Amino acid sequence: MKYEIIIYWSEEDQAFIAEVPELPGCAADGETYQEALQNLEIMQEWIETANALGRPIPQPKGRSMFA
């Protein structure tokens, strides 16, 4: 999967947050940058759930679309 991933530190959550802007609500957290990225395996579940519900799956648009 070639979706853009944005990772940032959240003071509120005291964790790194990894988000996939093209997949609304698809995010994971972790104590480290690497852990947040690894936990983003939830992206596959997001896609499977959207398929099961008959919702469209956005095609990856590429780098810096949301910057």
C-alpha positions as CSV (number, residue, x, y, z in Angstrom):
1,M,0.0,0.0,0.0
2,K,1.4,3.3,-1.0
3,Y,-0.7,5.8,1.0
4,E,0.9,8.8,2.5
5,I,1.5,8.4,6.3
6,I,1.9,11.4,8.6
7,I,3.6,10.7,12.0
8,Y,3.6,13.3,14.8
9,W,4.0,13.5,18.6
10,S,0.8,14.1,20.5
11,E,1.3,15.8,23.9
12,E,-2.4,15.0,24.8
13,D,-1.9,11.3,24.2
14,Q,1.8,11.2,25.2
15,A,2.4,9.0,22.1
16,F,3.4,9.2,18.5
17,I,0.4,9.1,16.1
18,A,0.6,7.7,12.6
19,E,-2.3,8.8,10.4
20,V,-3.3,7.9,6.8
21,P,-5.1,11.1,5.6
22,E,-6.6,9.4,2.5
23,L,-8.3,6.8,4.7
24,P,-10.5,8.8,7.1
25,G,-10.1,7.7,10.7
26,C,-7.2,5.3,9.9
27,A,-4.6,6.0,12.6
28,A,-2.4,4.2,15.1
29,D,-0.3,5.2,18.0
30,G,2.9,4.0,19.7
31,E,5.5,4.9,22.3
32,T,8.0,5.4,19.6
33,Y,7.9,6.6,16.0
34,Q,8.7,3.0,14.8
35,E,6.0,1.5,17.0
36,A,3.4,3.9,15.7
37,L,4.3,3.0,12.2
38,Q,4.3,-0.8,12.9
39,N,0.8,-0.4,14.6
40,L,-0.5,1.1,11.3
41,E,-1.1,-2.5,10.1
42,I,-4.6,-1.5,11.0
43,M,-4.7,0.0,7.5
44,Q,-5.4,-3.4,6.1
45,E,-8.3,-3.8,8.5
46,W,-9.6,-0.4,7.5
47,I,-9.6,-1.5,3.8
48,E,-11.2,-4.9,4.5
49,T,-14.0,-3.2,6.6
50,A,-14.7,-0.6,3.9
51,N,-14.9,-3.4,1.3
52,A,-17.3,-5.4,3.5
53,L,-19.5,-2.3,3.9
54,G,-19.4,-1.6,0.2
55,R,-17.6,1.7,0.7
56,P,-15.1,3.0,-1.9
57,I,-11.4,2.6,-1.3
58,P,-9.5,5.7,-2.2
59,Q,-6.6,5.2,-4.6
60,P,-3.2,6.5,-3.2
61,K,-2.7,10.0,-4.5
62,G,0.9,10.4,-3.6
63,R,3.3,12.4,-1.5
64,S,2.4,15.7,0.2
65,M,-1.1,15.9,-1.0
66,F,-2.2,17.1,2.5
67,A,0.8,19.3,3.3
